[in-house]
Amino acid sequence: MLSLLQPQEFSLDSLRDPFSLPKQFMPKPKPAPIKVVKPKELPPPKEHPPITLDAILPGNNPVAILKFHGESAVVSVGQKIWEVTVIAIKNDCVILRDEIGKFELKY
């Protein structure tokens, strides 16, 4: 009689684990926590000071009248004022230099 028995073949996927929980009772996986990374704050770009040109008085020793935060000043070439240096005074513009570089003031 044992000779008539044939071994049965099963795949491991078809076997049921009697100790496992049914799918409806399995704990749901928690989503991975989201990590918020704040970008590093960059310092604001440096700008030239808000100096305005009021007038240019040409001549042998040209001067210009500049205004900065409501304060006016008469300046000549080479003079330092408000953390800028007057590089040149032309008929239509004044060239200044600060820690950033050169810039022009025009009418």
C-alpha positions as CSV (number, residue, x, y, z in Angstrom):
1,M,0.0,0.0,0.0
2,L,2.8,2.4,0.7
3,S,4.1,1.7,-2.7
4,L,1.1,3.3,-4.2
5,L,1.7,6.6,-2.5
6,Q,3.3,9.3,-4.6
7,P,5.0,12.2,-3.1
8,Q,3.3,15.6,-3.5
9,E,5.2,18.6,-4.7
10,F,4.2,22.1,-3.4
11,S,5.8,25.4,-4.0
12,L,6.7,27.3,-0.8
13,D,4.3,30.2,-1.8
14,S,1.3,27.9,-1.7
15,L,1.9,26.8,1.9
16,R,0.1,28.7,4.6
17,D,1.8,29.7,7.8
18,P,-0.6,28.8,10.6
19,F,1.0,31.4,12.9
20,S,0.9,34.5,10.6
21,L,-1.8,37.1,10.9
22,P,-4.4,37.4,8.1
23,K,-3.7,40.4,5.8
24,Q,-6.6,42.4,7.1
25,F,-5.1,42.4,10.6
26,M,-1.5,43.1,9.5
27,P,-0.2,46.5,10.7
28,K,0.0,49.0,7.9
29,P,3.5,50.2,7.2
30,K,4.1,53.8,8.4
31,P,5.3,56.2,5.7
32,A,8.9,57.3,6.0
33,P,9.2,60.6,7.9
34,I,9.7,63.7,5.7
35,K,12.7,65.7,6.6
36,V,12.4,69.3,5.7
37,V,15.8,70.9,5.0
38,K,15.8,74.7,5.1
39,P,18.2,76.2,2.6
40,K,21.0,78.2,4.1
41,E,20.2,81.9,4.0
42,L,22.6,83.8,1.8
43,P,23.5,87.3,2.8
44,P,21.8,89.9,0.7
45,P,23.8,91.0,-2.3
46,K,25.8,94.2,-1.5
47,E,24.6,97.2,-3.3
48,H,26.1,100.6,-3.9
49,P,24.8,103.3,-1.5
50,P,21.7,105.2,-2.6
51,I,23.6,108.4,-3.5
52,T,22.0,110.8,-6.0
53,L,23.6,113.4,-8.2
54,D,22.1,116.9,-7.8
55,A,24.4,119.0,-9.8
56,I,27.8,119.2,-11.5
57,L,29.8,122.5,-11.5
58,P,32.5,122.1,-14.2
59,G,35.7,124.2,-14.4
60,N,39.4,123.9,-13.6
61,N,38.5,122.2,-10.3
62,P,35.1,120.6,-11.0
63,V,32.8,119.8,-8.1
64,A,29.5,117.9,-7.7
65,I,26.7,118.2,-5.3
66,L,25.6,114.7,-4.1
67,K,22.8,113.7,-1.8
68,F,22.7,110.7,0.6
69,H,19.7,110.1,3.0
70,G,18.6,113.7,2.8
71,E,22.1,115.1,3.4
72,S,23.8,117.1,0.6
73,A,27.5,117.6,0.2
74,V,29.8,119.4,-2.3
75,V,32.6,117.0,-3.4
76,S,35.7,117.2,-5.6
77,V,37.9,114.5,-7.2
78,G,39.7,112.4,-4.6
79,Q,37.5,113.2,-1.8
80,K,36.0,110.5,0.5
81,I,32.5,110.8,1.8
82,W,29.8,108.3,3.0
83,E,32.3,105.4,2.5
84,V,32.8,106.2,-1.2
85,T,35.6,108.0,-3.0
86,V,35.1,110.4,-5.9
87,I,37.2,109.1,-8.8
88,A,36.2,111.6,-11.6
89,I,33.8,114.4,-12.3
90,K,32.8,114.7,-15.9
91,N,30.4,117.0,-17.7
92,D,27.5,114.5,-17.5
93,C,28.4,112.1,-14.7
94,V,30.3,111.5,-11.5
95,I,32.3,108.3,-11.0
96,L,32.5,106.9,-7.5
97,R,34.2,103.9,-5.9
98,D,33.1,101.9,-2.9
99,E,34.0,98.5,-1.4
100,I,32.1,96.8,-4.3
101,G,33.7,98.7,-7.1
102,K,33.2,101.7,-9.4
103,F,29.8,103.1,-10.3
104,E,28.5,106.2,-12.1
105,L,25.9,108.7,-11.2
106,K,24.3,110.4,-14.1
107,Y,21.6,113.1,-14.3
